[in-house]
């Protein structure tokens, strides 16, 4: 690649990221279905026609935001599931990691929470697809844990889905608490999340003892 081509490519990538950042900021107070192309390009300071050099549509931009937002979520989920220590230590570490992620990426958390069941089909499907990949990865991590000895693949995926859903719900509630409830509400949400994770862990430990447990 020539120097000139490299400069152009870097400039294009910078503009693309500026569009993503502007859209994410604008989505703090509205849903993607109400976001206008001109609104985004005006925030970046480019002509509306220049938008199409980077994205086919606002929906396409939304799908790119899903990849960016869940890309930031990926390390947190992986670290949460692979945390070491006894049950209580792992639960405390999980809640701490989720809270830290909310503090570091509040706009991403808000975007996924709002658009997961929002009005833009392509974005809903992108979120669902990414979460299915997360669930499969969590299932693989759980399968390597000694507690999972004797579990079938279907049950491991069911458990993985519980963990992923719980982490997403906790992140959303912590975000709301930070915005509206103050430190006391944040502590309440964190405590509730720990109890819910503890309940899942207790059920996991005794699943194979139940009639029909393990398939």
Backbone torsions as a table, in degrees:
resi	resn	phi	psi	omega
1	UNK	NA	131.0	179.3
2	UNK	-71.1	164.5	179.1
3	UNK	-60.0	-42.7	-178.7
4	UNK	-64.1	-43.5	178.5
5	UNK	-63.1	-38.3	179.1
6	UNK	-64.9	-40.6	178.4
7	UNK	-64.7	-43.3	179.5
8	UNK	-63.0	-42.1	179.6
9	UNK	-64.3	-41.6	178.6
10	UNK	-63.5	-39.9	178.9
11	UNK	-65.9	-40.0	179.3
12	UNK	-64.4	-43.4	179.4
13	UNK	-65.1	-36.8	178.6
14	UNK	-64.6	-43.0	178.8
15	UNK	-65.6	-42.1	178.7
16	UNK	-59.1	-44.6	179.4
17	UNK	-66.6	-36.0	177.5
18	UNK	-62.3	-38.4	176.9
19	UNK	-64.4	-43.0	178.1
20	UNK	-63.0	-45.0	-178.9
21	UNK	-64.1	-41.7	-180.0
22	UNK	-65.7	-43.0	178.8
23	UNK	-62.1	-43.7	-179.3
24	UNK	-61.5	-39.9	178.3
25	UNK	-66.6	-42.8	178.8
26	UNK	-65.1	-29.4	-179.0
27	UNK	-78.6	-0.3	174.3
28	UNK	-59.7	-31.9	-174.6
29	UNK	-121.5	12.6	-179.6
30	UNK	-156.4	167.7	178.3
31	UNK	-90.2	163.4	-179.4
32	UNK	-63.2	-34.2	-177.9
33	UNK	-63.5	-20.3	180.0
34	UNK	-102.3	-0.5	-177.5
35	UNK	-81.2	130.5	-179.1
36	UNK	-100.3	145.6	179.2
37	UNK	-57.9	-45.1	-178.9
38	UNK	-63.7	-33.6	178.5
39	UNK	-62.0	-42.3	-179.3
40	UNK	-69.7	-47.8	-177.8
41	UNK	-66.7	-32.8	176.8
42	UNK	-64.0	-38.7	179.8
43	UNK	-66.0	-31.2	-179.4
44	UNK	-87.0	-25.0	-179.8
45	UNK	87.6	33.5	176.5
46	UNK	-123.6	163.9	178.8
47	UNK	-71.5	146.1	179.4
48	UNK	-54.0	-36.8	-179.4
49	UNK	-64.8	-26.3	-179.7
50	UNK	-70.1	-19.9	179.0
51	UNK	-56.4	-38.8	-173.1
52	UNK	-73.8	-5.2	172.3
53	UNK	-76.6	-13.9	-174.4
54	UNK	-119.9	-34.4	-178.0
55	UNK	-141.0	146.8	179.3
56	UNK	-74.3	-28.5	-175.5
57	UNK	-165.8	173.2	174.6
58	UNK	-64.2	-33.5	175.4
59	UNK	-60.3	-43.9	179.3
60	UNK	-62.2	-40.9	175.5
61	UNK	-61.1	-40.8	179.2
62	UNK	-61.8	-40.1	177.8
63	UNK	-64.1	-39.3	176.9
64	UNK	-64.1	-36.6	176.2
65	UNK	-65.5	-35.1	176.4
66	UNK	-60.9	-46.5	-179.7
67	UNK	-62.3	-40.1	179.1
68	UNK	-67.8	-46.9	-176.6
69	UNK	-65.8	-46.4	-178.9
70	UNK	-76.7	-19.7	172.2
71	UNK	-64.4	-37.3	177.2
72	UNK	-73.0	-25.1	-179.5
73	UNK	-79.3	-29.1	-173.7
74	UNK	-54.4	-51.0	-179.7
75	UNK	-61.4	-35.8	-180.0
76	UNK	-64.0	-45.9	-179.6
77	UNK	-64.0	-44.3	-179.0
78	UNK	-61.5	-44.6	-178.6
79	UNK	-68.1	-38.1	179.6
80	UNK	-61.0	-45.8	-176.9
81	UNK	-70.9	-34.0	-176.3
82	UNK	-90.4	4.9	-179.2
83	UNK	-58.8	142.8	-179.2
84	UNK	-100.1	174.9	-179.7
85	UNK	107.3	179.0	178.9
86	UNK	-75.4	178.9	-173.9
87	UNK	-55.6	-47.5	-177.4
88	UNK	-67.6	-38.6	178.1
89	UNK	-64.3	-41.2	-179.7
90	UNK	-66.0	-40.0	179.5
91	UNK	-65.9	-45.9	179.3
92	UNK	-61.3	-40.5	179.4
93	UNK	-66.4	-39.3	179.7
94	UNK	-61.8	-47.4	-179.7
95	UNK	-63.9	-38.8	178.5
96	UNK	-63.2	-42.1	179.5
97	UNK	-65.8	-41.2	179.1
98	UNK	-63.9	-44.8	179.4
99	UNK	-62.2	-40.3	178.5
100	UNK	-64.4	-37.7	178.6
101	UNK	-66.3	-40.6	178.1
102	UNK	-61.9	-42.5	179.3
103	UNK	-64.5	-36.9	-176.2
104	UNK	-81.6	-30.9	-174.3
105	UNK	-134.4	55.7	-176.5
106	UNK	-61.0	-39.1	-178.3
107	UNK	-66.6	-37.7	177.5
108	UNK	-64.8	-44.5	179.6
109	UNK	-61.6	-44.5	-179.4
110	UNK	-63.5	-41.8	-179.3
111	UNK	-61.9	-47.8	-178.8
112	UNK	-66.6	-41.8	-179.7
113	UNK	-61.9	-39.4	-177.5
114	UNK	-77.4	-41.8	-171.8
115	UNK	-89.7	-9.4	179.3
116	UNK	-58.9	-34.4	177.6
117	UNK	-123.7	29.8	-175.8
118	UNK	-83.1	-168.8	-171.2
119	UNK	-92.8	1.0	-178.7
120	UNK	-105.0	108.7	-172.5
121	UNK	-59.6	-44.7	-177.6
122	UNK	-60.3	-36.4	179.9
123	UNK	-73.7	-41.8	175.8
124	UNK	-57.4	-44.3	-178.4
125	UNK	-67.5	-36.7	178.0
126	UNK	-64.8	-42.2	177.8
127	UNK	-63.9	-45.8	179.8
128	UNK	-60.1	-42.7	-179.9
129	UNK	-63.3	-43.0	179.2
130	UNK	-66.0	-39.3	179.8
131	UNK	-68.9	-32.2	175.4
132	UNK	-64.8	-38.2	176.1
133	UNK	-65.1	-41.5	177.0
134	UNK	-60.7	-44.3	-178.5
135	UNK	-61.3	-42.4	178.3
136	UNK	-63.0	-40.7	179.3
137	UNK	-66.1	-43.5	177.9
138	UNK	-62.7	-40.2	177.8
139	UNK	-59.4	-40.7	177.6
140	UNK	-64.5	-40.3	178.7
141	UNK	-65.4	-41.3	179.6
142	UNK	-66.4	-34.0	-178.3
143	UNK	-63.6	-28.4	-178.6
144	UNK	-83.5	-6.1	179.2
145	UNK	-82.2	138.0	-178.5
146	UNK	-58.9	-29.7	-179.5
147	UNK	-63.2	-22.6	-176.3
148	UNK	-90.6	7.4	179.7
149	UNK	-58.5	128.1	179.5
150	UNK	90.9	-4.2	179.8
151	UNK	-79.8	143.4	174.2
152	UNK	-84.6	163.0	-177.5
153	UNK	-61.2	-40.0	-179.1
154	UNK	-63.0	-41.7	180.0
155	UNK	-69.6	-37.0	178.1
156	UNK	-63.6	-39.6	177.5
157	UNK	-67.2	-36.9	177.1
158	UNK	-62.9	-43.2	178.2
159	UNK	-65.5	-42.6	178.5
160	UNK	-59.7	-41.2	178.4
161	UNK	-62.3	-38.9	177.1
162	UNK	-60.2	-45.3	-179.2
163	UNK	-65.5	-44.7	-179.1
164	UNK	-63.9	-46.2	178.5
165	UNK	-60.8	-41.1	-179.5
166	UNK	-63.8	-42.0	179.9
167	UNK	-65.8	-41.1	178.7
168	UNK	-65.3	-43.0	179.4
169	UNK	-63.9	-43.1	179.3
170	UNK	-62.4	-42.8	178.8
171	UNK	-60.3	-43.2	-179.7
172	UNK	-64.5	-43.3	-179.2
173	UNK	-68.3	-37.2	177.0
174	UNK	-65.7	-36.4	177.3
175	UNK	-64.0	-45.3	178.2
176	UNK	-62.3	-41.1	-179.2
177	UNK	-63.7	-40.8	-179.9
178	UNK	-64.7	-34.5	-176.2
179	UNK	-82.5	-31.7	-169.5
180	UNK	-124.2	-29.1	-169.2
181	UNK	-104.4	-16.4	-179.4
182	UNK	81.1	-177.9	-176.0
183	UNK	-57.5	-39.1	-178.9
184	UNK	-62.4	-41.5	179.0
185	UNK	-69.3	-36.9	178.1
186	UNK	-62.3	-43.2	178.2
187	UNK	-64.6	-37.8	179.0
188	UNK	-64.5	-44.7	179.9
189	UNK	-63.8	-42.9	179.4
190	UNK	-62.6	-40.5	178.6
191	UNK	-66.0	-40.8	177.8
192	UNK	-64.6	-41.2	178.8
193	UNK	-61.2	-40.9	179.0
194	UNK	-63.5	-41.3	179.1
195	UNK	-65.0	-40.3	-179.5
196	UNK	-66.7	-41.4	176.6
197	UNK	-64.9	-36.1	177.9
198	UNK	-64.5	-40.0	178.7
199	UNK	-62.9	-43.2	177.2
200	UNK	-61.6	-42.2	-179.0
201	UNK	-64.5	-41.1	178.4
202	UNK	-64.1	-44.7	178.1
203	UNK	-62.0	-37.7	178.6
204	UNK	-63.1	-43.2	-177.0
205	UNK	-63.2	-27.8	-174.8
206	UNK	-113.1	8.2	-175.6
207	UNK	-57.6	-45.8	-176.0
208	UNK	-71.7	-13.6	178.3
209	UNK	-82.0	-14.7	-175.4
210	UNK	-86.1	151.2	174.0
211	UNK	-59.7	123.9	-177.8
212	UNK	85.9	-7.1	178.1
213	UNK	-64.1	137.4	-177.9
214	UNK	77.1	15.0	178.2
215	UNK	93.9	NA	NA
